[in-house]
Amino acid sequence: MDKNKVLFVFVSGLVVLLDQLSKYFARQYLTKRSITIIYKFASLTFVKNEGAVFGLFPGSRVLFIILSFLAIIFISAFVLQAKLPLFLSIPISFVCGGVAGNLLDRIFLGYVTDFIYLNHWPVFNIADSMIDIGIVLIIFYMVKYGKNL
């Protein structure tokens, strides 16, 4: 297995680990209180998200579990078969790890643990952040280097 594939597995696993640890602490310490990080801008606030992005489509747990499994299988198969440059392996790992982190919540808790609140923005978590960062980086690299991949 080449180093990009090892990196994909390692980074995806690291994202899942960090996501699950942060959500564990949120469930342990934030269920009865909110902690202000930056006055009137950022706080840590526990929320059970039973939907998808921004809490849309609540009650669709089984659908999101199936879609998440399919996304992880598709992404993993693509990465393990393709000869990707290093600069694409990492953001794809972010996406896969983020999807897996939220999938674990849906399977074992029945909801996704969200806890990062920025004023005037829906509450989110590390997995959500990694998915967003990964997608933005993938788009950036595709626009910048797409013809040379």
QUIVEN-V725372 format. One record per pair of residues at least 12 apart in sequence whose C-alpha atoms are under 8 Angstrom apart, sorted by the first residue. I is the first residue (numbers start at 0). J is the second residue. If there is no record, write none. Layout:
I|J + I|J
This chain:
3|83 + 3|84 + 3|85 + 3|88 + 4|78 + 4|79 + 4|88 + 6|88 + 6|89 + 7|78 + 7|88 + 7|89 + 7|91 + 7|92 + 8|92 + 10|89 + 10|92 + 10|93 + 10|96 + 11|92 + 11|93 + 11|94 + 11|95 + 11|96 + 11|97 + 12|96 + 13|96 + 14|93 + 14|96 + 14|97 + 14|100 + 14|126 + 14|129 + 15|96 + 15|97 + 15|99 + 15|100 + 15|126 + 16|100 + 17|125 + 18|97 + 18|100 + 18|124 + 18|125 + 18|126 + 19|100 + 21|125 + 22|112 + 22|113 + 22|114 + 22|124 + 25|43 + 25|44 + 25|45 + 25|112 + 25|114 + 26|45 + 26|112 + 29|43 + 29|44 + 29|45 + 30|44 + 30|45 + 32|44 + 32|45 + 33|45 + 39|118 + 40|117 + 40|118 + 41|115 + 41|116 + 41|117 + 41|118 + 42|115 + 42|116 + 42|117 + 43|114 + 43|115 + 43|116 + 44|113 + 44|114 + 44|115 + 44|116 + 44|122 + 45|112 + 45|113 + 45|114 + 45|115 + 46|112 + 46|113 + 46|114 + 46|122 + 47|110 + 47|111 + 47|112 + 47|113 + 48|110 + 48|111 + 48|112 + 48|113 + 49|109 + 49|110 + 49|111 + 50|110 + 50|111 + 51|63 + 53|121 + 53|122 + 53|123 + 60|105 + 60|109 + 60|110 + 63|102 + 64|102 + 64|105 + 64|106 + 67|98 + 67|99 + 67|102 + 68|102 + 70|95 + 70|98 + 71|95 + 71|98 + 71|99 + 74|91 + 74|95 + 75|95 + 84|148 + 86|140 + 87|137 + 87|140 + 89|133 + 90|132 + 90|133 + 90|134 + 90|136 + 90|137 + 91|133 + 91|134 + 91|137 + 92|133 + 93|129 + 93|130 + 93|132 + 93|133 + 94|129 + 94|130 + 94|131 + 94|132 + 94|133 + 94|134 + 95|130 + 96|126 + 96|129 + 96|130 + 97|125 + 97|126 + 97|127 + 97|128 + 97|129 + 97|130 + 98|126 + 98|127 + 98|130 + 100|126 + 101|126 + 101|127 + 112|124
